[in-house]
Amino acid sequence: MALFLPGGVLFAALGCRWFTAGLFGFSGSLAIETTQYLVHSGRTSDLNDLLSNTLGCLVGFAVAALVGTAVGRSPEPSTTVEPSTTADLTSG
């Protein structure tokens, strides 16, 4: 679970939605568990690990979103596009 907490924080920092963070956390954990099952390295794959890692990603996202809200930043992506200001480099 702790391994996937930083992933959730990263997704919140990138402005992704919680569902996207959960989906990527689930997919990453599924890839790890599938590899453990197929490689036969002595490690066992477990459904509880899959759910725990997904929850870890979502917890990391939630903590980052709460911290972002506490300091005045929104975890949701902005829907407005502000025009950028560019300096006219040709005028002297």
BELUR-V130984 format. One line per field, one symbol per residue. ss: DSSP state (H for helix, E for strand, - for the rest). psi: psi as a letter, one per 40 degrees, with the letter a starting at -180 (. if undefined). Layout:
ss=???
psi=???
This chain:
ss=-HHHHHHHHHHHH----HHHHHHHHHHHHHHHHHHHHHH-------HHHHHHHHHHHHHHHHHHHHHHHH----------------------
psi=dddedddddddddeeiiddddddddddddddddddddddfeeiiihddddddddddddddddddddddddeeiheiiheihhiihiihedi.
